[in-house]
């Protein structure tokens, strides 16, 4: 437990995150003392920090060739000094770090002062109190309902994960003192993660039935709005997909789209065999009784067939209209391969395709930006110009930078991209309905590796520490995962497969939302403070320490 080393690593991380180039370190009286304790001047000079200044100094010169790293305590005085600084910036760009959290109103005031847009990053934001309370209540209510008192591990690189872990622990400890719930030999484990560690997964087209419905049609409390489907009948304008009441959906929600084509054909053929004949004679009481007994079953099956044929038909139409097979292939290459030359050619080609939608175009550029944000030959500015020529809205174009702010290399605690030689790239071809033959399944979410390491006892305590002094010596049996910032149906598939393939282990996935691309981008804009006009931004700029 070396506190000096911890502080030194934190300051090193601040400096590294600002990238190469000459830097000035802007501090207050207290943070100046902190830095001087853990770093010698010669050591910090080696990191290209050539100037040390106080934020309250009135005699500083303008030096636009320098980047400013601000390390300040979150006092009202320091915030005011910083506001004045941003209104008349003396340096080219500012990376702002607070030693503790600051309020929503102070973040808003800083955003308003940054009229010249010189702030590259603000760190020190944390939970909105109402959201922390809501997530705490949701998690603790589930734990109490299941009568589980878990050990808690959290993602160290996320302040929000730590805060939520502490909040849940506080309430659960009090509740379990009141109720004498039986403790198991191997206690359950709650793992709290941050969505921003994997911003790629929510941007990919996901090809299971459930995921495609959510991505292309929208799934809200198991309901789908089909009112905009061409030629839709009145009774199918809104349908319900529930695994509890729909056997076909329950058996197919994790199937890939190609397999769905085959299965729905089998469903129709089965229905054709079982449905009552039109000229069926009802000559006896027993005939009538048999008809009455069987009619509800046939009617239910008829409704199931009509519903799924309609849903799959609309999905197939959208896949063809938006050329999602071709788009998805490039997405998977961006997420899983390491070929910049091929990637830039494919992305540019699709951006010039008039049939590729605004949303799909911007997602491709976001994936490129995340994958190659520090590549020496990055063509991101050129791709942004392509988006503009394509007529992509300014709001969507702004989201590209927001996604990098939210989940870029400076933010995430791990590497999303697996090297080419370690990837088993597969193109799976299935026979089914016309237009749904190709499925691309190269990508696995980061959650898969995290849970795999956890189950095998290899998840590093240095990156995912336990809350408190105790740790779990035995292999966990009951695992609850909570993703701050929302989960996806691709991650639900990962959990489903791990449960199926790992005997003795039971995993439950939860999150603050279940995202498709649109809802994830709204989360990103809120989290980076870009959800509305600059003066109204109230989201977290970062959640890191």
N, C-alpha and C positions, 0 to 999 in steps of 0.2 A: 504494500500500500504506500507507494512513493508519490506523495502529493506534488513535490517539486517537478518530478518527471512528467506527471500528468499535465501540469500547467505548461511546461515546456513543449510538450507534444501538441497541445491546443494552439499555442502561438505559432508553432511550426506549420501546422495545418492552415492557419489563417494566411500565412505568407505564401505557402505553396498554391493555395486556391486562387491567388491573384494572378498567377501565371508569370512568365518571364518578363524581365524589364526592371528599370530602376524604380525604387519605391521609397515613400516616406511613411513613417509610422506616427500616426496622430494619436496622442494619449491624453489622459487627465492626470491629476496628481497621484491618485491611487494606483492606476494601471501602469504609470511610469515606474512606480516602486515594484510592482509585480514583475514587470519585464526585466528590470535590473537585477532582481534576485535570481532569476532562472537563466538569463542569458548574459554572456559577456559581449562587449561591443564588437570584438573581432569575430565572434561566432555569428552574430546577426548580420554583420557586413558581408559575410560569405553567402548570405541568402539575398543579396542585392538590395538590402535596406540601407540606404546611404544617408538618410536624414531622419532625425527624431525631433518631433515638435509637440507642443502642448496645444490642445484644442482651444484653450482660453487665451492664447497668446495673440496680441493685436499687431505684432510686428512681423508676421510671416510674409515672405515674398511669394508672388505668383510663379509657379513652376509647372507649366502645362506638360512638360515631358515626363513628369513623375506620376506614378499611381499612388493613391493614398489608401493605406490600410488604417482604419479607425478602430481602436480598441478602447472602449469607454465603459464606465459604470453607467447604468440606466437612470441617472438622476435627472431632475427637471432642468437643472443648470446645463448639464451636458447636452441634453436634447435641444435646448435653446441655442447653445453655441453651434451645434451641428446644423440647425435650421439656417442660421446666419451664414454658415459656411457654404451650404448648398445653394443659397440664393446668389452668392458671388463665389463660385468655385475657383480655387487656386490651383487645382490639380486636374489631370485629364479624366480620371475615373476614380470612384470611391467604393471600397469594400468595407462595409460597416459591421462591426462585431460589438455586441454588448456582453458584459460579464454576467448578466442575468436577464430576465424577461422584461419587456417593456409593454405598455398598454396599447390597445387598438387605436386609441385617440392619438397617441404619440406617433405610431406608424403612419397614420393618416396625415398628421402635420408634416412629417418628413417627406411623404409623397407629394404633398402640395408644394413644399419648398423646392423640390427637385425639378424645377421648370426646364432646366437645360438637359435633363435626363443623363446625369453623370454618375448616378448610383448604379453599380453593377449588381450589388447584392447587399441585403440586410440580414444579419443573423442575430437572433435574440428573441424572435417571436415564438409564441407557443400557443397553447389551446385558447380558443374562445371559451370563457367560463361556462357558458350554456352548453356548448358541444362536449366539453369534458364531462360535465355533469350527466348529459344524456347518454354518452357512451359508457360511463361508469355505472349508471343505473341499469342499462341494458345488459351489460356483462354480469353484474352482480345478481340481477334477477334470474338470469339463466343458471348461474352457479348455485344459487339457493334452491331453485326449482329442481335441479338435478342432485341436490344435497352433496355438492362437491366443494371441498376446501383445497384449492390447488396450490402447488408451488408455482411461482411465477418467474418466467424468464422474459427479457425484453431486448430489443435491438439497441445496443449501446449508442450507435451513431445518431439516434433520434431522441431528442429531448421529449417529444410528445409521447413516445412509447414509454419512457421512464415515468413521466407524470401520470399517465393512465395506469401503469402498473402500481404505482404508489397509492393512487386513489382507490383502485379496486381492493388492494391489500388492506387498506385501512378499514373499509366497510365490511369486508368479508371477515376480518378478524373479530370485529365487534359482534357481528351477527352470530358467528359460531360460538362465541362465549355465551350467548343467550340460548342457543339451541344445541342440544347435545347430539349432533349428528355423528354417526359411526365413522371412524377414520379407517381407511383401507391400508393394507400393508404397503402397497406402492401408491403413494398419493398421485392424484391427477396433476397434469402440467398445463399451465396456461402460457402460451407463447404470444407475445405482443410485437407485431411488426409494423413497419411504415411503408405505405404504398409507394412513396417516392424512391425507394430502393429498386423498384422495377417499374419504370414508366413505359417499357416496351410492350408488355403483355396486353394492357388495355387498348393499345393502338392497332393491334393485329386483328384481322378477320379471323373469327373462331368458327370452326366448321362442324361442331356437334349440333344436333337439332335444337336443343334448348338455347345454346349460345347464338345460333343464327337467328332464331326467332327474336331474341332480345336485341341483337345488333341491327337487324333489318326492319323489323316490325314494331319492336318495343314490347316489353313484357312488364306489366304493372299489376302487382298483386294477383298474378296468374291470369290476368286478362289481356287480350290482344285487340286492338282497334283495327278492324279491317274495312272500315267504312270508305276508305279511299281506293280500295281494290277495284279495278275496272269490272263492271258487270256483276258486282257482288249482290247476292240476294239479301232481303231484309233481315232474315233470321240468322245470317252469318256476319252481320256488320260488327258484332263484338262476340268473341268466343272465349271460353275459359280453357286453359291448359293446366291441369292439376294432376300430379302424379298420384294423389290420393284417390281420385275418382275416375281416372282415365287409364285403363290398363295398357293401351297401346303407347301412350305418352310415357308412362312409367317404365316401360320396357325399352324405349327408344330415345329417351332424352339425352343420353350420353353417346348415342350412335353417331357416326359421321354421316354427312349429308348423302353420300353415295349409297350407303347402306339403307338409309331411310327410303330412297326411291324403290329399292327392292322390297322392303318390308311393307310399304304402303300398297304396292301391287298385290302382295300376298293377302293383305287385309281385305282388299276389294274382292279378290277371288273367293276368299272364305265367306264373305258376306253374300256374294252371289249364290253360293251353294246353300246357304242357310236361310235365305229370306223366303217368306211364304209365297207360294205360287198365286198368281192373280186370280185364277179360276178355282181356287180351293173350295171344295164343297163342304158345307157344315150340315151334315145330315143327321147328326145325333147330338145328344147332350154332351157326350165325351169329346166329340169333335169341337164343339163350341168351347168347352172348358180348356182343351189343349190350346186352341187359338188364343183365348184370353190370357192364359198363363204365359204363352210364348211371345205375345205381341209386344209387351214392354221391352223385352230383351232385344227383339228385332228393331224396335224403334230406337233404342239406345245405340245399338250397333250402327244403324243407319246414320244417326247423328254424328257418331265418332268418325265414320268413313267420310261423310260430307265435310266435316271440320278439318280433318287432316289432309284430305285431298286439296281443299281450298288453301290451307296454310302452305303446304309444300309447293303447290302450283304458283303461289305468289312469290315465295322465296326463289323458286327457279326462274321466274320472270325477272326479278330484280338482279339475280346473279348474272343473267344474260345481258340485261339492259345496261348494267354498270360494269360489265366485263370483269367481274370480281375474281374469276379464276386467274386471269392474267395479272391482275393487281395483287392478288394474294401470293402468287409465285414470287413476285419481286419483294413483297413484304417479308416473306420467309427468308429470302436470300439476304436481305438487309439485316434481319434479326440474328441469323445463324452463320453467315459466311463472312469471309474476310477478303473480299475482292473489290477494292474501291473502283477500279477502272470499269468493271462490269456493272457495278451498282450505279454509278453516275450515269452511264449510258441508258440503263433500263429505266431509271427514274425520269430522266429527261424525255425519253421516248413516250412514257405513259402520260406525262404532263402535257405533251403535245397532242394527245389523243382526245378528240372532242367528246367521246363517250364516257371518259373517266370523270366522275362527279367531283364537285368542289371539295366535299369531305374526304373522298378517297385521295385526291391529289394532295391535300394538305397533310394527310396522315403519312403518305409516302415521304414527304419532305421532313416531317417530324422524325420519322424513323431514321432517315439519312442523317439528320442533325444530331440525334443521339448517338448513332453508331460512329460517325466520322467527325465529331465536333472538333477534334484536335488534329485531324489529318492534315499533313503539310500541303496537300493538293485539294483541299476541300473546295467544292463548287457551290456551297450554300448560298452565297449572294446571288449567283447566277440562277439557282433554282427559285429563289424568292422572286426574282424578276420574271421567271416563267409563270409563277403563280399569278403575278399581277397581270401579265399578258393574257392569261387564261380567264381573267375576270373574277378570280377568287377574292372574296370580300376582305377588306382591311382587317376586320375582326378576326377572321380565320388566319390571316397572315401573321397577325400579332401573336397568335397562339403558338407559333413555332418557337419563338424565343421563350415564351412562357413555359413550354414543356421542357426546354433545356434548363431553365432556371429551377424548375420543379424537380427534375430527375436526371440532370446531367452528371458528368464525372465529379464535379466539385461537391455534389450533394450526396450521391449514393455511397453506401458503405461497401459495395462489392462490385465486381465486374459482371455486367450482364451478358457479354458476348463470349461464347465459347469458340476457341480457335477451330479453323476448318478441319484440321486433322483429327479433332476429337468429336466431330459431329457425324452422326449416322444420318445422312441426308436421304430421305425417302420420298418418293412420289408414289402415292397409292392410287390405283385405278379401280373403280368399282363400277359394276353394271347396274343400272337402275333407270330412273326416268331420264329422258333425254335432257341434257343440259346440266346434269348433276353428277357426271362421272368422275371428275377430278377432285381430289382432296389433297391438300398440302399440310403435312403434319410434322415438319422439322422441329418447330420451336417447342421448348418446354419452359414454363414459367420458372422464375428464380425460386419460387416457393417449393418446387419439387426437390431441388438440391438441398434447401434448408431443412425440410422435413426428413429427407433421406439421411442427412447427417445427424439430425436429432435422434431418429430411431436407432441409428447405429452407435449412438453415444459419442459421436465425433464432432458435434457442434461446439465450436470454441467458446469457452466461458469469457474469453477476452473480448469477443464480439457480441455475445448474447449472454450477459451475466444473469445470475439468479438475484432476485430481490431478497435481501436478507443474507444471513450467514450460512444457512443450510443449502445443500445441493442434493440432487437426486442421484443416488448411487446405482440404482437398478434401472433397467430399460423401461422407459415410460409405457404405460398401457393405455391410459386415457389422455388424449392430447386435444386441447382446445386452442385453436389459432384465431387471433383477431387481427385484421388488417386495418390499421388507421388509414383513412383515405379511400377505403372501398376495395372489395374483392371482385373477381370476374368469374364467369362460368367456366373458363379454361382452367382456372385454379380449383374450381369445384370438381372438375373432371380429374385433376391431379389427386385431390383428396380421395375421390371415389376409387381410383385405381390403386392408391396406396392402401386403403382399407381392404380392398379385394385381394391384394397380393401380399399383405403382411399379416399373417395370423397372430392373434393376441394383441393387436394394436388397434385402437379405435380413435379416429380423428374426426373432429368437428370443426368446420370452417365458419367463421363469422367476419363481419366487417361493418364499417359505418355506411356502406352502400353496396349494391351489386351493379357494377358499371357495364355499360356499353361505351362505344367511343364518344358519343355526344355527352353523356353524363360525366365521363372522365375528364373531358376537356373543360366542362363547367367547373369541376373540382379544381383543375389546374389553375384556371383563371382566378378563382376565389382564393386559392392558396398562395398565389404569387401577387395578389393585390391588384389584379387587372380585370376584375369582374365587371367593372363599370368604367366611368371616367376616372382619370388619374386621381382626382381629389376624393373619389369615393371608394378607392381600393381599401379593403379592410381585411384581406386574407393574410395568411402568414407569408412572409417572403422566404423564410427558410425555417426548418425545424432542427437545425444541427447545432452542436456545441463546438 
